[in-house]
Amino acid sequence: VDTERPRIVLRAPCLLLQYERVARKFRPSGDWYFQKDDSGVALEITHRDEAPVTMKTGIRDNSTIIDFLQAHILPRFGKITSLTYDWYMYQ
């Protein structure tokens, strides 16, 4: 697991098609996981040394998932790298 990349986890009763599509398209942007959970549906993004950020609604919509990830794909604090430089500059 690359500690520079965020950990993205879908917790749901089954793997949602929308999550799978977004994960395939944006695979290089993080480490993607599915955890079976019959108690509900939630999408979580976690950066090293930071509390997770959770999305509980809109998870069945590709554009909502993408908007959530774009809003939280960068850590609040972190090393500037060739991958993060442009993101930080244009936020």
N, CA, C and O atoms as CSV, one atom per row, in Angstrom:
chain,resi,resn,atom,element,x,y,z
A,1,VAL,N,N,0.843,-1.179,0.000
A,1,VAL,CA,C,0.000,0.000,0.000
A,1,VAL,C,C,0.886,1.240,0.000
A,1,VAL,O,O,1.824,1.345,0.790
A,2,ASP,N,N,0.583,2.168,-0.885
A,2,ASP,CA,C,1.323,3.412,-1.014
A,2,ASP,C,C,0.791,4.407,0.021
A,2,ASP,O,O,-0.366,4.818,-0.069
A,3,THR,N,N,1.602,4.799,0.995
A,3,THR,CA,C,1.129,5.688,2.051
A,3,THR,C,C,0.964,7.123,1.573
A,3,THR,O,O,0.403,7.939,2.304
A,4,GLU,N,N,1.425,7.461,0.384
A,4,GLU,CA,C,1.244,8.800,-0.169
A,4,GLU,C,C,-0.148,8.962,-0.768
A,4,GLU,O,O,-0.646,10.080,-0.894
A,5,ARG,N,N,-0.770,7.856,-1.135
A,5,ARG,CA,C,-2.081,7.916,-1.771
A,5,ARG,C,C,-3.176,7.705,-0.728
A,5,ARG,O,O,-2.964,7.012,0.267
A,6,PRO,N,N,-4.351,8.306,-0.957
A,6,PRO,CA,C,-5.441,8.102,-0.007
A,6,PRO,C,C,-6.006,6.687,-0.097
A,6,PRO,O,O,-5.879,6.013,-1.120
A,7,ARG,N,N,-6.624,6.258,0.986
A,7,ARG,CA,C,-7.315,4.963,1.045
A,7,ARG,C,C,-8.802,5.255,0.887
A,7,ARG,O,O,-9.378,6.009,1.671
A,8,ILE,N,N,-9.421,4.655,-0.129
A,8,ILE,CA,C,-10.823,4.902,-0.445
A,8,ILE,C,C,-11.580,3.595,-0.241
A,8,ILE,O,O,-11.253,2.575,-0.848
A,9,VAL,N,N,-12.599,3.635,0.624
A,9,VAL,CA,C,-13.307,2.410,0.998
A,9,VAL,C,C,-14.811,2.601,0.820
A,9,VAL,O,O,-15.391,3.573,1.304
A,10,LEU,N,N,-15.422,1.662,0.122
A,10,LEU,CA,C,-16.878,1.587,0.068
A,10,LEU,C,C,-17.312,0.534,1.069
A,10,LEU,O,O,-16.863,-0.611,1.015
A,11,ARG,N,N,-18.190,0.928,1.984
A,11,ARG,CA,C,-18.805,-0.020,2.914
A,11,ARG,C,C,-20.268,-0.121,2.511
A,11,ARG,O,O,-21.005,0.864,2.570
A,12,ALA,N,N,-20.688,-1.319,2.101
A,12,ALA,CA,C,-22.050,-1.508,1.607
A,12,ALA,C,C,-22.386,-2.997,1.613
A,12,ALA,O,O,-21.495,-3.838,1.727
A,13,PRO,N,N,-23.688,-3.323,1.488
A,13,PRO,CA,C,-24.085,-4.734,1.432
A,13,PRO,C,C,-23.516,-5.463,0.206
A,13,PRO,O,O,-23.293,-6.673,0.245
A,14,CYS,N,N,-23.282,-4.707,-0.890
A,14,CYS,CA,C,-22.705,-5.293,-2.104
A,14,CYS,C,C,-21.881,-4.226,-2.810
A,14,CYS,O,O,-22.015,-3.037,-2.521
A,15,LEU,N,N,-21.039,-4.647,-3.724
A,15,LEU,CA,C,-20.222,-3.716,-4.493
A,15,LEU,C,C,-21.128,-2.957,-5.458
A,15,LEU,O,O,-21.794,-3.565,-6.295
A,16,LEU,N,N,-21.153,-1.641,-5.343
A,16,LEU,CA,C,-22.013,-0.825,-6.198
A,16,LEU,C,C,-21.342,-0.567,-7.534
A,16,LEU,O,O,-20.149,-0.267,-7.595
A,17,LEU,N,N,-22.117,-0.685,-8.603
A,17,LEU,CA,C,-21.603,-0.494,-9.961
A,17,LEU,C,C,-20.979,0.894,-10.121
A,17,LEU,O,O,-19.936,1.030,-10.761
A,18,GLN,N,N,-21.599,1.912,-9.555
A,18,GLN,CA,C,-21.084,3.275,-9.683
A,18,GLN,C,C,-19.704,3.405,-9.051
A,18,GLN,O,O,-18.810,4.030,-9.622
A,19,TYR,N,N,-19.534,2.823,-7.890
A,19,TYR,CA,C,-18.230,2.855,-7.217
A,19,TYR,C,C,-17.194,2.120,-8.052
A,19,TYR,O,O,-16.076,2.601,-8.237
A,20,GLU,N,N,-17.569,0.961,-8.550
A,20,GLU,CA,C,-16.636,0.180,-9.363
A,20,GLU,C,C,-16.188,0.959,-10.596
A,20,GLU,O,O,-15.008,0.942,-10.946
A,21,ARG,N,N,-17.116,1.638,-11.250
A,21,ARG,CA,C,-16.768,2.433,-12.446
A,21,ARG,C,C,-15.811,3.575,-12.114
A,21,ARG,O,O,-14.832,3.804,-12.824
A,22,VAL,N,N,-16.104,4.281,-11.036
A,22,VAL,CA,C,-15.231,5.388,-10.632
A,22,VAL,C,C,-13.858,4.852,-10.228
A,22,VAL,O,O,-12.835,5.435,-10.586
A,23,ALA,N,N,-13.833,3.751,-9.488
A,23,ALA,CA,C,-12.558,3.159,-9.057
A,23,ALA,C,C,-11.704,2.735,-10.245
A,23,ALA,O,O,-10.490,2.936,-10.244
A,24,ARG,N,N,-12.331,2.152,-11.249
A,24,ARG,CA,C,-11.566,1.743,-12.441
A,24,ARG,C,C,-10.998,2.953,-13.180
A,24,ARG,O,O,-9.846,2.941,-13.614
A,25,LYS,N,N,-11.810,3.989,-13.317
A,25,LYS,CA,C,-11.383,5.177,-14.055
A,25,LYS,C,C,-10.276,5.946,-13.327
A,25,LYS,O,O,-9.355,6.466,-13.957
A,26,PHE,N,N,-10.375,6.013,-12.004
A,26,PHE,CA,C,-9.443,6.824,-11.225
A,26,PHE,C,C,-8.505,5.986,-10.360
A,26,PHE,O,O,-8.017,6.465,-9.336
A,27,ARG,N,N,-8.249,4.751,-10.756
A,27,ARG,CA,C,-7.423,3.824,-9.984
A,27,ARG,C,C,-6.090,4.426,-9.515
A,27,ARG,O,O,-5.710,4.201,-8.366
A,28,PRO,N,N,-5.363,5.183,-10.355
A,28,PRO,CA,C,-4.066,5.708,-9.890
A,28,PRO,C,C,-4.166,6.736,-8.762
A,28,PRO,O,O,-3.162,7.034,-8.116
A,29,SER,N,N,-5.354,7.281,-8.517
A,29,SER,CA,C,-5.483,8.357,-7.541
A,29,SER,C,C,-5.540,7.885,-6.090
A,29,SER,O,O,-5.454,8.707,-5.178
A,30,GLY,N,N,-5.683,6.584,-5.858
A,30,GLY,CA,C,-5.755,6.088,-4.487
A,30,GLY,C,C,-5.743,4.581,-4.426
A,30,GLY,O,O,-5.652,3.902,-5.449
A,31,ASP,N,N,-5.835,4.063,-3.206
A,31,ASP,CA,C,-5.952,2.616,-2.985
A,31,ASP,C,C,-7.426,2.340,-2.703
A,31,ASP,O,O,-7.968,2.832,-1.714
A,32,TRP,N,N,-8.072,1.565,-3.556
A,32,TRP,CA,C,-9.524,1.359,-3.546
A,32,TRP,C,C,-9.876,0.032,-2.893
A,32,TRP,O,O,-9.260,-0.995,-3.181
A,33,TYR,N,N,-10.884,0.058,-2.000
A,33,TYR,CA,C,-11.305,-1.148,-1.291
A,33,TYR,C,C,-12.827,-1.214,-1.199
A,33,TYR,O,O,-13.520,-0.198,-1.262
A,34,PHE,N,N,-13.321,-2.431,-1.048
A,34,PHE,CA,C,-14.729,-2.686,-0.766
A,34,PHE,C,C,-14.800,-3.517,0.503
A,34,PHE,O,O,-14.088,-4.512,0.643
A,35,GLN,N,N,-15.664,-3.108,1.431
A,35,GLN,CA,C,-15.862,-3.866,2.661
A,35,GLN,C,C,-17.363,-4.135,2.803
A,35,GLN,O,O,-18.165,-3.207,2.897
A,36,LYS,N,N,-17.723,-5.407,2.818
A,36,LYS,CA,C,-19.130,-5.777,2.948
A,36,LYS,C,C,-19.647,-5.332,4.311
A,36,LYS,O,O,-19.054,-5.629,5.348
A,37,ASP,N,N,-20.784,-4.602,4.282
A,37,ASP,CA,C,-21.379,-4.081,5.512
A,37,ASP,C,C,-22.890,-4.003,5.299
A,37,ASP,O,O,-23.369,-3.173,4.525
A,38,ASP,N,N,-23.629,-4.855,5.976
A,38,ASP,CA,C,-25.080,-4.910,5.805
A,38,ASP,C,C,-25.813,-3.793,6.537
A,38,ASP,O,O,-27.027,-3.662,6.387
A,39,SER,N,N,-25.114,-2.994,7.317
A,39,SER,CA,C,-25.777,-1.958,8.111
A,39,SER,C,C,-26.046,-0.670,7.346
A,39,SER,O,O,-26.760,0.196,7.851
A,40,GLY,N,N,-25.502,-0.517,6.154
A,40,GLY,CA,C,-25.730,0.707,5.385
A,40,GLY,C,C,-24.686,0.887,4.311
A,40,GLY,O,O,-23.892,-0.011,4.031
A,41,VAL,N,N,-24.699,2.074,3.707
A,41,VAL,CA,C,-23.773,2.399,2.621
A,41,VAL,C,C,-23.002,3.664,2.991
A,41,VAL,O,O,-23.599,4.665,3.386
A,42,ALA,N,N,-21.694,3.621,2.864
A,42,ALA,CA,C,-20.854,4.785,3.140
A,42,ALA,C,C,-19.583,4.695,2.298
A,42,ALA,O,O,-19.063,3.609,2.044
A,43,LEU,N,N,-19.104,5.841,1.879
A,43,LEU,CA,C,-17.845,5.943,1.154
A,43,LEU,C,C,-16.908,6.764,2.021
A,43,LEU,O,O,-17.280,7.827,2.517
A,44,GLU,N,N,-15.693,6.267,2.201
A,44,GLU,CA,C,-14.751,6.905,3.122
A,44,GLU,C,C,-13.421,7.104,2.433
A,44,GLU,O,O,-12.931,6.213,1.738
A,45,ILE,N,N,-12.837,8.273,2.627
A,45,ILE,CA,C,-11.497,8.538,2.119
A,45,ILE,C,C,-10.620,8.921,3.312
A,45,ILE,O,O,-10.996,9.757,4.134
A,46,THR,N,N,-9.449,8.295,3.390
A,46,THR,CA,C,-8.552,8.514,4.516
A,46,THR,C,C,-7.138,8.772,4.007
A,46,THR,O,O,-6.613,8.046,3.163
A,47,HIS,N,N,-6.543,9.827,4.548
A,47,HIS,CA,C,-5.139,10.120,4.279
A,47,HIS,C,C,-4.335,9.774,5.523
A,47,HIS,O,O,-4.850,9.827,6.640
A,48,ARG,N,N,-3.098,9.428,5.329
A,48,ARG,CA,C,-2.219,9.078,6.442
A,48,ARG,C,C,-2.201,10.207,7.475
A,48,ARG,O,O,-2.067,11.381,7.130
A,49,ASP,N,N,-2.338,9.832,8.727
A,49,ASP,CA,C,-2.292,10.759,9.860
A,49,ASP,C,C,-3.452,11.755,9.889
A,49,ASP,O,O,-3.347,12.807,10.520
A,50,GLU,N,N,-4.555,11.433,9.211
A,50,GLU,CA,C,-5.730,12.297,9.224
A,50,GLU,C,C,-6.972,11.464,9.506
A,50,GLU,O,O,-7.013,10.267,9.223
A,51,ALA,N,N,-7.978,12.115,10.066
A,51,ALA,CA,C,-9.252,11.438,10.306
A,51,ALA,C,C,-9.942,11.179,8.974
A,51,ALA,O,O,-9.810,11.979,8.048
A,52,PRO,N,N,-10.675,10.079,8.861
A,52,PRO,CA,C,-11.384,9.790,7.617
A,52,PRO,C,C,-12.510,10.795,7.367
A,52,PRO,O,O,-13.085,11.357,8.299
A,53,VAL,N,N,-12.805,11.002,6.088
A,53,VAL,CA,C,-13.942,11.826,5.674
A,53,VAL,C,C,-14.944,10.865,5.043
A,53,VAL,O,O,-14.582,10.062,4.183
A,54,THR,N,N,-16.215,10.948,5.474
A,54,THR,CA,C,-17.212,9.975,5.057
A,54,THR,C,C,-18.352,10.623,4.290
A,54,THR,O,O,-18.820,11.706,4.637
A,55,MET,N,N,-18.787,9.938,3.240
A,55,MET,CA,C,-19.945,10.332,2.437
A,55,MET,C,C,-21.010,9.262,2.653
A,55,MET,O,O,-20.738,8.073,2.487
A,56,LYS,N,N,-22.225,9.679,3.024
A,56,LYS,CA,C,-23.279,8.700,3.301
A,56,LYS,C,C,-24.470,8.812,2.359
A,56,LYS,O,O,-25.337,7.938,2.372
A,57,THR,N,N,-24.539,9.859,1.544
A,57,THR,CA,C,-25.636,10.014,0.584
A,57,THR,C,C,-25.065,10.289,-0.805
A,57,THR,O,O,-23.954,10.801,-0.939
A,58,GLY,N,N,-25.831,9.945,-1.826
A,58,GLY,CA,C,-25.406,10.205,-3.196
A,58,GLY,C,C,-24.412,9.205,-3.740
A,58,GLY,O,O,-23.821,9.439,-4.794
A,59,ILE,N,N,-24.211,8.100,-3.051
A,59,ILE,CA,C,-23.177,7.135,-3.430
A,59,ILE,C,C,-23.576,6.333,-4.673
A,59,ILE,O,O,-22.731,5.679,-5.284
A,60,ARG,N,N,-24.830,6.379,-5.041
A,60,ARG,CA,C,-25.276,5.642,-6.224
A,60,ARG,C,C,-25.223,6.506,-7.492
A,60,ARG,O,O,-25.837,6.167,-8.503
A,61,ASP,N,N,-24.492,7.614,-7.431
A,61,ASP,CA,C,-24.364,8.520,-8.572
A,61,ASP,C,C,-22.883,8.788,-8.860
A,61,ASP,O,O,-22.150,9.269,-7.995
A,62,ASN,N,N,-22.455,8.470,-10.083
A,62,ASN,CA,C,-21.038,8.630,-10.445
A,62,ASN,C,C,-20.535,10.051,-10.203
A,62,ASN,O,O,-19.472,10.237,-9.611
A,63,SER,N,N,-21.288,11.050,-10.653
A,63,SER,CA,C,-20.799,12.427,-10.546
A,63,SER,C,C,-20.705,12.881,-9.092
A,63,SER,O,O,-19.814,13.659,-8.750
A,64,THR,N,N,-21.601,12.414,-8.234
A,64,THR,CA,C,-21.537,12.762,-6.814
A,64,THR,C,C,-20.308,12.143,-6.158
A,64,THR,O,O,-19.645,12.782,-5.341
A,65,ILE,N,N,-20.009,10.900,-6.517
A,65,ILE,CA,C,-18.799,10.242,-5.997
A,65,ILE,C,C,-17.553,11.002,-6.445
A,65,ILE,O,O,-16.651,11.256,-5.647
A,66,ILE,N,N,-17.511,11.360,-7.719
A,66,ILE,CA,C,-16.354,12.086,-8.259
A,66,ILE,C,C,-16.208,13.439,-7.575
A,66,ILE,O,O,-15.097,13.831,-7.220
A,67,ASP,N,N,-17.317,14.162,-7.385
A,67,ASP,CA,C,-17.263,15.465,-6.708
A,67,ASP,C,C,-16.719,15.315,-5.284
A,67,ASP,O,O,-15.884,16.108,-4.850
A,68,PHE,N,N,-17.192,14.300,-4.562
A,68,PHE,CA,C,-16.722,14.042,-3.198
A,68,PHE,C,C,-15.218,13.766,-3.187
A,68,PHE,O,O,-14.483,14.321,-2.370
A,69,LEU,N,N,-14.774,12.913,-4.090
A,69,LEU,CA,C,-13.356,12.561,-4.129
A,69,LEU,C,C,-12.490,13.755,-4.518
A,69,LEU,O,O,-11.414,13.951,-3.953
A,70,GLN,N,N,-12.955,14.558,-5.486
A,70,GLN,CA,C,-12.178,15.735,-5.872
A,70,GLN,C,C,-12.053,16.725,-4.718
A,70,GLN,O,O,-11.030,17.392,-4.568
A,71,ALA,N,N,-13.095,16.813,-3.911
A,71,ALA,CA,C,-13.062,17.734,-2.775
A,71,ALA,C,C,-12.121,17.257,-1.666
A,71,ALA,O,O,-11.649,18.063,-0.864
A,72,HIS,N,N,-11.849,15.949,-1.619
A,72,HIS,CA,C,-11.073,15.393,-0.500
A,72,HIS,C,C,-9.861,14.562,-0.933
A,72,HIS,O,O,-9.266,13.874,-0.103
A,73,ILE,N,N,-9.488,14.611,-2.201
A,73,ILE,CA,C,-8.423,13.736,-2.698
A,73,ILE,C,C,-7.039,14.141,-2.178
A,73,ILE,O,O,-6.134,13.309,-2.118
A,74,LEU,N,N,-6.872,15.397,-1.808
A,74,LEU,CA,C,-5.585,15.837,-1.277
A,74,LEU,C,C,-5.621,15.870,0.239
A,74,LEU,O,O,-6.643,16.226,0.826
A,75,PRO,N,N,-4.532,15.507,0.876
A,75,PRO,CA,C,-4.492,15.604,2.340
A,75,PRO,C,C,-4.491,17.068,2.759
A,75,PRO,O,O,-4.069,17.943,2.003
A,76,ARG,N,N,-4.964,17.320,3.967
A,76,ARG,CA,C,-4.945,18.690,4.486
A,76,ARG,C,C,-3.518,19.163,4.660
A,76,ARG,O,O,-3.201,20.332,4.436
A,77,PHE,N,N,-2.655,18.232,5.066
A,77,PHE,CA,C,-1.240,18.527,5.232
A,77,PHE,C,C,-0.477,17.415,4.540
A,77,PHE,O,O,-0.837,16.245,4.666
A,78,GLY,N,N,0.556,17.761,3.820
A,78,GLY,CA,C,1.325,16.710,3.177
A,78,GLY,C,C,2.475,17.267,2.373
A,78,GLY,O,O,2.615,18.476,2.187
A,79,LYS,N,N,3.272,16.367,1.914
A,79,LYS,CA,C,4.448,16.696,1.128
A,79,LYS,C,C,4.024,17.086,-0.287
A,79,LYS,O,O,3.182,16.421,-0.890
A,80,ILE,N,N,4.594,18.141,-0.805
A,80,ILE,CA,C,4.353,18.535,-2.190
A,80,ILE,C,C,5.197,17.609,-3.074
A,80,ILE,O,O,6.418,17.537,-2.934
A,81,THR,N,N,4.531,16.916,-3.968
A,81,THR,CA,C,5.218,16.025,-4.908
A,81,THR,C,C,4.823,16.417,-6.329
A,81,THR,O,O,3.994,17.305,-6.525
A,82,SER,N,N,5.408,15.765,-7.297
A,82,SER,CA,C,5.043,16.048,-8.686
A,82,SER,C,C,3.569,15.722,-8.941
A,82,SER,O,O,2.950,16.313,-9.826
A,83,LEU,N,N,3.005,14.786,-8.175
A,83,LEU,CA,C,1.593,14.434,-8.334
A,83,LEU,C,C,0.660,15.443,-7.685
A,83,LEU,O,O,-0.436,15.676,-8.195
A,84,THR,N,N,1.066,16.049,-6.574
A,84,THR,CA,C,0.165,16.936,-5.839
A,84,THR,C,C,0.348,18.413,-6.175
A,84,THR,O,O,-0.522,19.225,-5.860
A,85,TYR,N,N,1.435,18.769,-6.792
A,85,TYR,CA,C,1.741,20.180,-7.030
A,85,TYR,C,C,0.620,20.905,-7.778
A,85,TYR,O,O,0.147,21.946,-7.323
A,86,ASP,N,N,0.196,20.366,-8.911
A,86,ASP,CA,C,-0.847,21.024,-9.711
A,86,ASP,C,C,-2.161,21.117,-8.948
A,86,ASP,O,O,-2.862,22.126,-9.029
A,87,TRP,N,N,-2.493,20.062,-8.208
A,87,TRP,CA,C,-3.720,20.094,-7.413
A,87,TRP,C,C,-3.684,21.240,-6.414
A,87,TRP,O,O,-4.651,21.995,-6.310
A,88,TYR,N,N,-2.599,21.382,-5.685
A,88,TYR,CA,C,-2.502,22.444,-4.690
A,88,TYR,C,C,-2.515,23.816,-5.344
A,88,TYR,O,O,-3.120,24.744,-4.808
A,89,MET,N,N,-1.871,23.962,-6.472
A,89,MET,CA,C,-1.776,25.260,-7.144
A,89,MET,C,C,-3.139,25.742,-7.647
A,89,MET,O,O,-3.402,26.944,-7.652
A,90,TYR,N,N,-3.991,24.835,-8.063
A,90,TYR,CA,C,-5.241,25.246,-8.714
A,90,TYR,C,C,-6.471,25.046,-7.853
A,90,TYR,O,O,-7.588,25.082,-8.368
A,91,GLN,N,N,-6.299,24.837,-6.557
A,91,GLN,CA,C,-7.445,24.708,-5.646
A,91,GLN,C,C,-7.861,26.040,-5.107
A,91,GLN,O,O,-8.808,26.122,-4.325
